[in-house]
Amino acid sequence: MRFALISLGCPKNQVDADVMCRRLLEAGHTTTGDLSEADLILVNTCGFIESAKTEAIENILMACSYKEQNPQLKVVVTGCLAERYREEIHKEIPEADGVVGLGSNEAIVSILERIVHGEQVQSYGAKTDLPLGGQRVISTPSHYAYLKIAEGCDNRCYYCAIPSIRGPLRSRKVEDCVSEAKWLAAQGVKELILVAQDVTAYGHDLGENAICRLLDELQQVEGLEWIRLLYAYPERITDEFIQAMVRNSKVLHYLDMPIQHSETRVLKSMNRKGDNAVICSAVERLRKAMPDIILRTTLIAGYPGETEEEFAAMQQFVREMKFDRLGCFAYSQEEGTVAATMENQIDEQTKEQRADSIMRIQTGIMAEKQAQFVGKVLHVLCDGQEQESGLYLCRSTGDAPDIDGAVCVKSDIPLYPGEFYDVFVEESDEYDLYAVLANTMKE
């Protein structure tokens, strides 16, 4: 059969989709990018917050609309939304021929074959199964890829539905992760991006703090040049972890450290393990050990019970800490979470206003931070060329793909995706830098 795959949400979800895609190709099926040509459309969904759920439902309905011209078409829903709203999808969207939970991803080939032969399938395996990993389709540009080192989460933050969707923390063995990294490097991957709900919790369920050992092992993988870390929690930023970042030259001085709030009372209300002092200590120690580190974080505005005083304090915290990258989101009241049942819920308008206010402050900080790179030479990795402007879109060590900005390079000499270049930064704005090749500068 010819299948089309729509994958939504985070890189961890994309890895799941890539593994499923490879399983189907190995079984002899073919893929198509044209939904109108597909015998089956697989919609791999996100179900984390309200906006993600809306996007997922829109894509499911869009896929089902192709049945009007092709009545034999099958539509199957997988991913977080399928896991979180099992019966609801089956009941509310009867046009979907199958709903497959995360624990059944490994059996996707046999499940889809049953569906193609006319069976309506609902399949949900155990959430405690280890995450899918190993060889897969690389859907990112071939020079970078995500390595999912763990599945699930034990943090139990009160606003978050992830533990109920993906289950408890299950870390992959270090040897398994390294084996996959070697395979990816052999496929031409130069930048390896480590992802999990909390990379600093990696190995805790196996009785060790394994992230440092993993970084030491990945440093030795031939072909890899950059190793990037996403989603580290401040209370687990140990001196040992910082030393591992410092001693391994391939590990970029970049860290995505979602803190969610600055004020201790709100953090405790979120069931976060750290407090304001822990956050400040982590930032201070990281910047002291790596003065060039780029720190990214995430904040939630309008959490239940957040007072005007606490919000004002968070605004001041953002001004003082000057994170290099920061995103602030209005609190999303997610059913099934502890926070959803709390009193003192804040109205949508106030939540949005507070989030916008934080982002206005951060926009000024980012403009200031970006301007500091003007006149400097940066080592960048080329992702490709923007056809309209002709500029080459590159990234520095401080730019994660699909999250941060770009280094836009003007060059009469062709630049190639997956190659590294030294560039001279001439201009900046809040998000992007504008540069030329360093070796073509006029004296």
TORKOL-4160 file (C-alpha; in steps of 0.2 Angstrom, whole numbers, padded with zeros to 4 digits, m for minus):
443
<pt num="1" X="0000" Y="0000" Z="0000"/>
<pt num="2" X="0005" Y="0018" Z="m0002"/>
<pt num="3" X="0004" Y="0027" Z="0015"/>
<pt num="4" X="0006" Y="0046" Z="0019"/>
<pt num="5" X="0012" Y="0051" Z="0036"/>
<pt num="6" X="0008" Y="0067" Z="0045"/>
<pt num="7" X="0018" Y="0070" Z="0061"/>
<pt num="8" X="0014" Y="0084" Z="0073"/>
<pt num="9" X="0021" Y="0090" Z="0090"/>
<pt num="10" X="0038" Y="0088" Z="0098"/>
<pt num="11" X="0055" Y="0080" Z="0091"/>
<pt num="12" X="0051" Y="0065" Z="0103"/>
<pt num="13" X="0035" Y="0062" Z="0093"/>
<pt num="14" X="0044" Y="0064" Z="0077"/>
<pt num="15" X="0056" Y="0050" Z="0082"/>
<pt num="16" X="0042" Y="0038" Z="0085"/>
<pt num="17" X="0034" Y="0043" Z="0068"/>
<pt num="18" X="0051" Y="0040" Z="0059"/>
<pt num="19" X="0053" Y="0023" Z="0067"/>
<pt num="20" X="0035" Y="0018" Z="0062"/>
<pt num="21" X="0039" Y="0024" Z="0044"/>
<pt num="22" X="0054" Y="0013" Z="0043"/>
<pt num="23" X="0045" Y="m0002" Z="0049"/>
<pt num="24" X="0032" Y="0000" Z="0036"/>
<pt num="25" X="0045" Y="0003" Z="0022"/>
<pt num="26" X="0054" Y="m0013" Z="0028"/>
<pt num="27" X="0037" Y="m0022" Z="0026"/>
<pt num="28" X="0036" Y="m0018" Z="0008"/>
<pt num="29" X="0024" Y="m0003" Z="0008"/>
<pt num="30" X="0028" Y="0013" Z="0000"/>
<pt num="31" X="0026" Y="0031" Z="0005"/>
<pt num="32" X="0019" Y="0046" Z="m0004"/>
<pt num="33" X="0019" Y="0065" Z="0000"/>
<pt num="34" X="0003" Y="0067" Z="m0009"/>
<pt num="35" X="m0012" Y="0063" Z="0002"/>
<pt num="36" X="m0024" Y="0061" Z="m0013"/>
<pt num="37" X="m0013" Y="0047" Z="m0019"/>
<pt num="38" X="m0012" Y="0037" Z="m0002"/>
<pt num="39" X="m0021" Y="0021" Z="0002"/>
<pt num="40" X="m0019" Y="0025" Z="0020"/>
<pt num="41" X="m0015" Y="0041" Z="0030"/>
<pt num="42" X="m0006" Y="0040" Z="0047"/>
<pt num="43" X="m0009" Y="0055" Z="0058"/>
<pt num="44" X="0004" Y="0055" Z="0072"/>
<pt num="45" X="m0003" Y="0067" Z="0084"/>
<pt num="46" X="0002" Y="0078" Z="0099"/>
<pt num="47" X="m0010" Y="0080" Z="0114"/>
<pt num="48" X="0000" Y="0091" Z="0126"/>
<pt num="49" X="m0010" Y="0107" Z="0127"/>
<pt num="50" X="m0026" Y="0114" Z="0120"/>
<pt num="51" X="m0018" Y="0122" Z="0104"/>
<pt num="52" X="m0009" Y="0105" Z="0100"/>
<pt num="53" X="m0026" Y="0096" Z="0102"/>
<pt num="54" X="m0034" Y="0108" Z="0090"/>
<pt num="55" X="m0021" Y="0106" Z="0077"/>
<pt num="56" X="m0022" Y="0087" Z="0079"/>
<pt num="57" X="m0040" Y="0086" Z="0077"/>
<pt num="58" X="m0040" Y="0098" Z="0062"/>
<pt num="59" X="m0027" Y="0087" Z="0053"/>
<pt num="60" X="m0037" Y="0071" Z="0057"/>
<pt num="61" X="m0053" Y="0079" Z="0049"/>
<pt num="62" X="m0042" Y="0085" Z="0034"/>
<pt num="63" X="m0036" Y="0067" Z="0031"/>
<pt num="64" X="m0053" Y="0060" Z="0033"/>
<pt num="65" X="m0060" Y="0073" Z="0020"/>
<pt num="66" X="m0049" Y="0064" Z="0006"/>
<pt num="67" X="m0062" Y="0049" Z="0008"/>
<pt num="68" X="m0074" Y="0059" Z="m0002"/>
<pt num="69" X="m0063" Y="0056" Z="m0018"/>
<pt num="70" X="m0056" Y="0039" Z="m0012"/>
<pt num="71" X="m0069" Y="0029" Z="m0002"/>
<pt num="72" X="m0056" Y="0015" Z="0001"/>
<pt num="73" X="m0044" Y="0027" Z="0010"/>
<pt num="74" X="m0040" Y="0022" Z="0028"/>
<pt num="75" X="m0036" Y="0035" Z="0041"/>
<pt num="76" X="m0027" Y="0030" Z="0057"/>
<pt num="77" X="m0023" Y="0041" Z="0072"/>
<pt num="78" X="m0008" Y="0037" Z="0083"/>
<pt num="79" X="0003" Y="0047" Z="0095"/>
<pt num="80" X="m0002" Y="0057" Z="0111"/>
<pt num="81" X="m0019" Y="0062" Z="0107"/>
<pt num="82" X="m0023" Y="0044" Z="0102"/>
<pt num="83" X="m0016" Y="0038" Z="0119"/>
<pt num="84" X="m0025" Y="0052" Z="0129"/>
<pt num="85" X="m0042" Y="0052" Z="0121"/>
<pt num="86" X="m0045" Y="0034" Z="0116"/>
<pt num="87" X="m0063" Y="0032" Z="0117"/>
<pt num="88" X="m0067" Y="0051" Z="0112"/>
<pt num="89" X="m0058" Y="0049" Z="0095"/>
<pt num="90" X="m0067" Y="0033" Z="0091"/>
<pt num="91" X="m0084" Y="0040" Z="0096"/>
<pt num="92" X="m0082" Y="0058" Z="0090"/>
<pt num="93" X="m0073" Y="0054" Z="0073"/>
<pt num="94" X="m0080" Y="0038" Z="0067"/>
<pt num="95" X="m0072" Y="0042" Z="0050"/>
<pt num="96" X="m0055" Y="0037" Z="0058"/>
<pt num="97" X="m0052" Y="0018" Z="0054"/>
<pt num="98" X="m0040" Y="0015" Z="0068"/>
<pt num="99" X="m0034" Y="0023" Z="0085"/>
<pt num="100" X="m0017" Y="0017" Z="0090"/>
<pt num="101" X="m0010" Y="0021" Z="0107"/>
<pt num="102" X="0009" Y="0023" Z="0110"/>
<pt num="103" X="0011" Y="0006" Z="0118"/>
<pt num="104" X="0006" Y="m0002" Z="0101"/>
<pt num="105" X="0018" Y="0008" Z="0090"/>
<pt num="106" X="0029" Y="m0008" Z="0089"/>
<pt num="107" X="0015" Y="m0018" Z="0081"/>
<pt num="108" X="0010" Y="m0004" Z="0069"/>
<pt num="109" X="0014" Y="m0015" Z="0053"/>
<pt num="110" X="0002" Y="m0029" Z="0058"/>
<pt num="111" X="m0011" Y="m0016" Z="0065"/>
<pt num="112" X="m0012" Y="m0006" Z="0048"/>
<pt num="113" X="m0013" Y="m0022" Z="0038"/>
<pt num="114" X="m0028" Y="m0027" Z="0048"/>
<pt num="115" X="m0036" Y="m0010" Z="0045"/>
<pt num="116" X="m0032" Y="m0010" Z="0026"/>
<pt num="117" X="m0042" Y="m0027" Z="0026"/>
<pt num="118" X="m0057" Y="m0018" Z="0033"/>
<pt num="119" X="m0056" Y="m0020" Z="0052"/>
<pt num="120" X="m0059" Y="m0006" Z="0063"/>
<pt num="121" X="m0045" Y="m0006" Z="0076"/>
<pt num="122" X="m0042" Y="0001" Z="0093"/>
<pt num="123" X="m0025" Y="m0005" Z="0100"/>
<pt num="124" X="m0017" Y="0001" Z="0116"/>
<pt num="125" X="m0001" Y="m0008" Z="0123"/>
<pt num="126" X="0007" Y="m0005" Z="0140"/>
<pt num="127" X="0015" Y="0012" Z="0143"/>
<pt num="128" X="0029" Y="0004" Z="0152"/>
<pt num="129" X="0036" Y="m0003" Z="0135"/>
<pt num="130" X="0053" Y="0004" Z="0131"/>
<pt num="131" X="0053" Y="0018" Z="0118"/>
<pt num="132" X="0056" Y="0014" Z="0100"/>
<pt num="133" X="0073" Y="0017" Z="0095"/>
<pt num="134" X="0086" Y="0011" Z="0083"/>
<pt num="135" X="0087" Y="0012" Z="0064"/>
<pt num="136" X="0073" Y="0023" Z="0056"/>
<pt num="137" X="0069" Y="0035" Z="0043"/>
<pt num="138" X="0078" Y="0052" Z="0046"/>
<pt num="139" X="0065" Y="0065" Z="0042"/>
<pt num="140" X="0075" Y="0080" Z="0047"/>
<pt num="141" X="0088" Y="0086" Z="0035"/>
<pt num="142" X="0101" Y="0073" Z="0034"/>
<pt num="143" X="0115" Y="0082" Z="0044"/>
<pt num="144" X="0106" Y="0083" Z="0060"/>
<pt num="145" X="0094" Y="0071" Z="0070"/>
<pt num="146" X="0086" Y="0068" Z="0087"/>
<pt num="147" X="0091" Y="0054" Z="0099"/>
<pt num="148" X="0077" Y="0050" Z="0111"/>
<pt num="149" X="0086" Y="0044" Z="0126"/>
<pt num="150" X="0071" Y="0041" Z="0138"/>
<pt num="151" X="0053" Y="0040" Z="0137"/>
<pt num="152" X="0040" Y="0046" Z="0150"/>
<pt num="153" X="0042" Y="0056" Z="0166"/>
<pt num="154" X="0042" Y="0054" Z="0185"/>
<pt num="155" X="0042" Y="0073" Z="0189"/>
<pt num="156" X="0023" Y="0074" Z="0190"/>
<pt num="157" X="0021" Y="0093" Z="0188"/>
<pt num="158" X="0003" Y="0097" Z="0192"/>
<pt num="159" X="0000" Y="0106" Z="0176"/>
<pt num="160" X="0007" Y="0093" Z="0165"/>
<pt num="161" X="m0002" Y="0078" Z="0157"/>
<pt num="162" X="0013" Y="0069" Z="0150"/>
<pt num="163" X="0015" Y="0056" Z="0164"/>
<pt num="164" X="m0003" Y="0051" Z="0161"/>
<pt num="165" X="0000" Y="0050" Z="0142"/>
<pt num="166" X="0018" Y="0043" Z="0141"/>
<pt num="167" X="0019" Y="0034" Z="0157"/>
<pt num="168" X="0034" Y="0034" Z="0170"/>
<pt num="169" X="0052" Y="0037" Z="0166"/>
<pt num="170" X="0060" Y="0023" Z="0156"/>
<pt num="171" X="0078" Y="0026" Z="0151"/>
<pt num="172" X="0086" Y="0017" Z="0137"/>
<pt num="173" X="0103" Y="0009" Z="0141"/>
<pt num="174" X="0118" Y="0019" Z="0137"/>
<pt num="175" X="0125" Y="0006" Z="0125"/>
<pt num="176" X="0108" Y="0006" Z="0115"/>
<pt num="177" X="0109" Y="0025" Z="0114"/>
<pt num="178" X="0127" Y="0025" Z="0108"/>
<pt num="179" X="0123" Y="0011" Z="0095"/>
<pt num="180" X="0110" Y="0022" Z="0088"/>
<pt num="181" X="0121" Y="0037" Z="0088"/>
<pt num="182" X="0134" Y="0027" Z="0078"/>
<pt num="183" X="0121" Y="0022" Z="0066"/>
<pt num="184" X="0115" Y="0040" Z="0063"/>
<pt num="185" X="0133" Y="0046" Z="0061"/>
<pt num="186" X="0136" Y="0033" Z="0048"/>
<pt num="187" X="0121" Y="0040" Z="0039"/>
<pt num="188" X="0129" Y="0057" Z="0038"/>
<pt num="189" X="0122" Y="0065" Z="0054"/>
<pt num="190" X="0134" Y="0078" Z="0061"/>
<pt num="191" X="0123" Y="0086" Z="0074"/>
<pt num="192" X="0115" Y="0075" Z="0087"/>
<pt num="193" X="0101" Y="0082" Z="0098"/>
<pt num="194" X="0097" Y="0073" Z="0114"/>
<pt num="195" X="0079" Y="0074" Z="0119"/>
<pt num="196" X="0068" Y="0067" Z="0133"/>
<pt num="197" X="0056" Y="0075" Z="0145"/>
<pt num="198" X="0071" Y="0078" Z="0156"/>
<pt num="199" X="0088" Y="0073" Z="0150"/>
<pt num="200" X="0095" Y="0076" Z="0167"/>
<pt num="201" X="0084" Y="0063" Z="0174"/>
<pt num="202" X="0091" Y="0050" Z="0162"/>
<pt num="203" X="0096" Y="0034" Z="0170"/>
<pt num="204" X="0088" Y="0038" Z="0187"/>
<pt num="205" X="0076" Y="0023" Z="0185"/>
<pt num="206" X="0091" Y="0012" Z="0182"/>
<pt num="207" X="0099" Y="0017" Z="0198"/>
<pt num="208" X="0112" Y="0029" Z="0191"/>
<pt num="209" X="0114" Y="0047" Z="0185"/>
<pt num="210" X="0119" Y="0041" Z="0167"/>
<pt num="211" X="0119" Y="0057" Z="0157"/>
<pt num="212" X="0137" Y="0061" Z="0161"/>
<pt num="213" X="0142" Y="0043" Z="0156"/>
<pt num="214" X="0132" Y="0045" Z="0140"/>
<pt num="215" X="0140" Y="0062" Z="0135"/>
<pt num="216" X="0157" Y="0054" Z="0138"/>
<pt num="217" X="0153" Y="0039" Z="0126"/>
<pt num="218" X="0145" Y="0050" Z="0113"/>
<pt num="219" X="0160" Y="0061" Z="0113"/>
<pt num="220" X="0170" Y="0046" Z="0105"/>
<pt num="221" X="0157" Y="0043" Z="0091"/>
<pt num="222" X="0166" Y="0046" Z="0075"/>
<pt num="223" X="0157" Y="0058" Z="0063"/>
<pt num="224" X="0148" Y="0068" Z="0076"/>
<pt num="225" X="0153" Y="0086" Z="0077"/>
<pt num="226" X="0140" Y="0094" Z="0088"/>
<pt num="227" X="0130" Y="0086" Z="0102"/>
<pt num="228" X="0115" Y="0097" Z="0109"/>
<pt num="229" X="0105" Y="0095" Z="0124"/>
<pt num="230" X="0086" Y="0099" Z="0126"/>
<pt num="231" X="0076" Y="0100" Z="0142"/>
<pt num="232" X="0087" Y="0100" Z="0157"/>
<pt num="233" X="0079" Y="0103" Z="0174"/>
<pt num="234" X="0088" Y="0116" Z="0186"/>
<pt num="235" X="0087" Y="0105" Z="0201"/>
<pt num="236" X="0097" Y="0092" Z="0192"/>
<pt num="237" X="0110" Y="0103" Z="0185"/>
<pt num="238" X="0124" Y="0096" Z="0196"/>
<pt num="239" X="0142" Y="0101" Z="0196"/>
<pt num="240" X="0146" Y="0084" Z="0188"/>
<pt num="241" X="0134" Y="0087" Z="0174"/>
<pt num="242" X="0142" Y="0104" Z="0171"/>
<pt num="243" X="0159" Y="0096" Z="0171"/>
<pt num="244" X="0153" Y="0083" Z="0158"/>
<pt num="245" X="0147" Y="0097" Z="0147"/>
<pt num="246" X="0164" Y="0106" Z="0149"/>
<pt num="247" X="0176" Y="0092" Z="0146"/>
<pt num="248" X="0167" Y="0085" Z="0131"/>
<pt num="249" X="0172" Y="0096" Z="0116"/>
<pt num="250" X="0157" Y="0090" Z="0105"/>
<pt num="251" X="0144" Y="0095" Z="0118"/>
<pt num="252" X="0138" Y="0112" Z="0113"/>
<pt num="253" X="0138" Y="0126" Z="0126"/>
<pt num="254" X="0119" Y="0127" Z="0124"/>
<pt num="255" X="0105" Y="0121" Z="0136"/>
<pt num="256" X="0087" Y="0122" Z="0136"/>
<pt num="257" X="0082" Y="0122" Z="0154"/>
<pt num="258" X="0063" Y="0125" Z="0156"/>
<pt num="259" X="0060" Y="0133" Z="0173"/>
<pt num="260" X="0041" Y="0137" Z="0171"/>
<pt num="261" X="0041" Y="0151" Z="0184"/>
<pt num="262" X="0053" Y="0161" Z="0195"/>
<pt num="263" X="0043" Y="0162" Z="0211"/>
<pt num="264" X="0045" Y="0149" Z="0225"/>
<pt num="265" X="0027" Y="0148" Z="0230"/>
<pt num="266" X="0021" Y="0146" Z="0212"/>
<pt num="267" X="0034" Y="0133" Z="0209"/>
<pt num="268" X="0028" Y="0123" Z="0224"/>
<pt num="269" X="0010" Y="0125" Z="0218"/>
<pt num="270" X="0016" Y="0117" Z="0202"/>
<pt num="271" X="0025" Y="0103" Z="0211"/>
<pt num="272" X="0041" Y="0108" Z="0204"/>
<pt num="273" X="0056" Y="0101" Z="0214"/>
<pt num="274" X="0067" Y="0117" Z="0213"/>
<pt num="275" X="0064" Y="0135" Z="0220"/>
<pt num="276" X="0070" Y="0152" Z="0215"/>
<pt num="277" X="0087" Y="0149" Z="0223"/>
<pt num="278" X="0090" Y="0133" Z="0214"/>
<pt num="279" X="0086" Y="0141" Z="0197"/>
<pt num="280" X="0098" Y="0155" Z="0201"/>
<pt num="281" X="0111" Y="0144" Z="0207"/>
<pt num="282" X="0110" Y="0133" Z="0191"/>
<pt num="283" X="0111" Y="0148" Z="0180"/>
<pt num="284" X="0126" Y="0156" Z="0189"/>
<pt num="285" X="0136" Y="0139" Z="0189"/>
<pt num="286" X="0133" Y="0136" Z="0171"/>
<pt num="287" X="0138" Y="0154" Z="0166"/>
<pt num="288" X="0153" Y="0153" Z="0177"/>
<pt num="289" X="0159" Y="0136" Z="0170"/>
<pt num="290" X="0154" Y="0141" Z="0152"/>
<pt num="291" X="0154" Y="0160" Z="0149"/>
<pt num="292" X="0149" Y="0158" Z="0131"/>
<pt num="293" X="0134" Y="0147" Z="0135"/>
<pt num="294" X="0117" Y="0150" Z="0127"/>
<pt num="295" X="0103" Y="0147" Z="0139"/>
<pt num="296" X="0085" Y="0144" Z="0134"/>
<pt num="297" X="0070" Y="0143" Z="0145"/>
<pt num="298" X="0051" Y="0142" Z="0146"/>
<pt num="299" X="0039" Y="0151" Z="0157"/>
<pt num="300" X="0020" Y="0149" Z="0161"/>
<pt num="301" X="0010" Y="0164" Z="0164"/>
<pt num="302" X="m0007" Y="0164" Z="0173"/>
<pt num="303" X="m0005" Y="0148" Z="0183"/>
<pt num="304" X="m0019" Y="0146" Z="0195"/>
<pt num="305" X="m0017" Y="0157" Z="0210"/>
<pt num="306" X="m0003" Y="0168" Z="0202"/>
<pt num="307" X="m0005" Y="0185" Z="0210"/>
<pt num="308" X="m0001" Y="0202" Z="0202"/>
<pt num="309" X="0014" Y="0203" Z="0214"/>
<pt num="310" X="0021" Y="0186" Z="0209"/>
<pt num="311" X="0019" Y="0190" Z="0191"/>
<pt num="312" X="0028" Y="0207" Z="0193"/>
<pt num="313" X="0042" Y="0197" Z="0202"/>
<pt num="314" X="0043" Y="0186" Z="0187"/>
<pt num="315" X="0044" Y="0201" Z="0175"/>
<pt num="316" X="0058" Y="0208" Z="0186"/>
<pt num="317" X="0067" Y="0190" Z="0186"/>
<pt num="318" X="0066" Y="0190" Z="0167"/>
<pt num="319" X="0074" Y="0207" Z="0166"/>
<pt num="320" X="0088" Y="0202" Z="0178"/>
<pt num="321" X="0092" Y="0185" Z="0172"/>
<pt num="322" X="0093" Y="0190" Z="0154"/>
<pt num="323" X="0091" Y="0172" Z="0146"/>
<pt num="324" X="0097" Y="0171" Z="0129"/>
<pt num="325" X="0081" Y="0163" Z="0123"/>
<pt num="326" X="0064" Y="0163" Z="0132"/>
<pt num="327" X="0047" Y="0157" Z="0127"/>
<pt num="328" X="0032" Y="0162" Z="0138"/>
<pt num="329" X="0015" Y="0153" Z="0137"/>
<pt num="330" X="m0002" Y="0156" Z="0144"/>
<pt num="331" X="m0007" Y="0142" Z="0156"/>
<pt num="332" X="m0017" Y="0129" Z="0148"/>
<pt num="333" X="m0030" Y="0121" Z="0159"/>
<pt num="334" X="m0028" Y="0102" Z="0155"/>
<pt num="335" X="m0041" Y="0090" Z="0161"/>
<pt num="336" X="m0034" Y="0076" Z="0171"/>
<pt num="337" X="m0021" Y="0086" Z="0179"/>
<pt num="338" X="m0020" Y="0092" Z="0197"/>
<pt num="339" X="m0019" Y="0111" Z="0192"/>
<pt num="340" X="m0035" Y="0110" Z="0182"/>
<pt num="341" X="m0045" Y="0107" Z="0198"/>
<pt num="342" X="m0037" Y="0121" Z="0208"/>
<pt num="343" X="m0046" Y="0136" Z="0214"/>
<pt num="344" X="m0042" Y="0153" Z="0208"/>
<pt num="345" X="m0041" Y="0149" Z="0189"/>
<pt num="346" X="m0036" Y="0165" Z="0180"/>
<pt num="347" X="m0046" Y="0171" Z="0165"/>
<pt num="348" X="m0040" Y="0168" Z="0147"/>
<pt num="349" X="m0038" Y="0187" Z="0143"/>
<pt num="350" X="m0027" Y="0190" Z="0159"/>
<pt num="351" X="m0016" Y="0175" Z="0155"/>
<pt num="352" X="m0013" Y="0180" Z="0137"/>
<pt num="353" X="m0009" Y="0198" Z="0143"/>
<pt num="354" X="0003" Y="0192" Z="0155"/>
<pt num="355" X="0012" Y="0180" Z="0143"/>
<pt num="356" X="0013" Y="0194" Z="0130"/>
<pt num="357" X="0020" Y="0206" Z="0143"/>
<pt num="358" X="0034" Y="0194" Z="0147"/>
<pt num="359" X="0038" Y="0191" Z="0128"/>
<pt num="360" X="0039" Y="0210" Z="0126"/>
<pt num="361" X="0052" Y="0211" Z="0139"/>
<pt num="362" X="0061" Y="0196" Z="0132"/>
<pt num="363" X="0061" Y="0204" Z="0114"/>
<pt num="364" X="0071" Y="0218" Z="0120"/>
<pt num="365" X="0083" Y="0207" Z="0129"/>
<pt num="366" X="0086" Y="0196" Z="0114"/>
<pt num="367" X="0089" Y="0211" Z="0103"/>
<pt num="368" X="0102" Y="0217" Z="0115"/>
<pt num="369" X="0110" Y="0199" Z="0116"/>
<pt num="370" X="0109" Y="0197" Z="0097"/>
<pt num="371" X="0118" Y="0214" Z="0094"/>
<pt num="372" X="0133" Y="0208" Z="0104"/>
<pt num="373" X="0137" Y="0196" Z="0090"/>
<pt num="374" X="0139" Y="0209" Z="0077"/>
<pt num="375" X="0157" Y="0211" Z="0071"/>
<pt num="376" X="0161" Y="0193" Z="0077"/>
<pt num="377" X="0166" Y="0177" Z="0068"/>
<pt num="378" X="0154" Y="0162" Z="0071"/>
<pt num="379" X="0156" Y="0144" Z="0066"/>
<pt num="380" X="0140" Y="0139" Z="0058"/>
<pt num="381" X="0131" Y="0124" Z="0051"/>
<pt num="382" X="0122" Y="0126" Z="0034"/>
<pt num="383" X="0104" Y="0120" Z="0034"/>
<pt num="384" X="0100" Y="0126" Z="0016"/>
<pt num="385" X="0095" Y="0141" Z="0006"/>
<pt num="386" X="0080" Y="0152" Z="0006"/>
<pt num="387" X="0074" Y="0153" Z="m0012"/>
<pt num="388" X="0065" Y="0170" Z="m0011"/>
<pt num="389" X="0079" Y="0180" Z="m0003"/>
<pt num="390" X="0094" Y="0169" Z="m0009"/>
<pt num="391" X="0101" Y="0169" Z="0009"/>
<pt num="392" X="0109" Y="0153" Z="0016"/>
<pt num="393" X="0100" Y="0148" Z="0032"/>
<pt num="394" X="0113" Y="0143" Z="0045"/>
<pt num="395" X="0114" Y="0140" Z="0063"/>
<pt num="396" X="0127" Y="0143" Z="0076"/>
<pt num="397" X="0130" Y="0133" Z="0092"/>
<pt num="398" X="0117" Y="0144" Z="0100"/>
<pt num="399" X="0103" Y="0140" Z="0088"/>
<pt num="400" X="0093" Y="0124" Z="0089"/>
<pt num="401" X="0083" Y="0119" Z="0074"/>
<pt num="402" X="0065" Y="0124" Z="0073"/>
<pt num="403" X="0066" Y="0133" Z="0090"/>
<pt num="404" X="0078" Y="0147" Z="0088"/>
<pt num="405" X="0083" Y="0159" Z="0075"/>
<pt num="406" X="0095" Y="0158" Z="0060"/>
<pt num="407" X="0112" Y="0165" Z="0054"/>
<pt num="408" X="0107" Y="0171" Z="0037"/>
<pt num="409" X="0122" Y="0171" Z="0026"/>
<pt num="410" X="0124" Y="0181" Z="0010"/>
<pt num="411" X="0136" Y="0173" Z="m0002"/>
<pt num="412" X="0140" Y="0172" Z="m0020"/>
<pt num="413" X="0149" Y="0156" Z="m0017"/>
<pt num="414" X="0137" Y="0141" Z="m0015"/>
<pt num="415" X="0135" Y="0134" Z="0003"/>
<pt num="416" X="0130" Y="0116" Z="0005"/>
<pt num="417" X="0118" Y="0109" Z="0018"/>
<pt num="418" X="0127" Y="0099" Z="0031"/>
<pt num="419" X="0144" Y="0109" Z="0029"/>
<pt num="420" X="0152" Y="0120" Z="0042"/>
<pt num="421" X="0157" Y="0138" Z="0038"/>
<pt num="422" X="0165" Y="0153" Z="0047"/>
<pt num="423" X="0155" Y="0169" Z="0045"/>
<pt num="424" X="0157" Y="0187" Z="0049"/>
<pt num="425" X="0141" Y="0194" Z="0057"/>
<pt num="426" X="0136" Y="0211" Z="0050"/>
<pt num="427" X="0119" Y="0214" Z="0057"/>
<pt num="428" X="0106" Y="0208" Z="0069"/>
<pt num="429" X="0088" Y="0208" Z="0074"/>
<pt num="430" X="0078" Y="0200" Z="0089"/>
<pt num="431" X="0079" Y="0183" Z="0082"/>
<pt num="432" X="0091" Y="0182" Z="0067"/>
<pt num="433" X="0109" Y="0187" Z="0063"/>
<pt num="434" X="0115" Y="0192" Z="0045"/>
<pt num="435" X="0132" Y="0188" Z="0040"/>
<pt num="436" X="0145" Y="0185" Z="0025"/>
<pt num="437" X="0158" Y="0172" Z="0023"/>
<pt num="438" X="0173" Y="0177" Z="0034"/>
<pt num="439" X="0186" Y="0172" Z="0021"/>
<pt num="440" X="0177" Y="0184" Z="0008"/>
<pt num="441" X="0177" Y="0200" Z="0018"/>
<pt num="442" X="0185" Y="0215" Z="0010"/>
<pt num="443" X="0200" Y="0222" Z="0019"/>
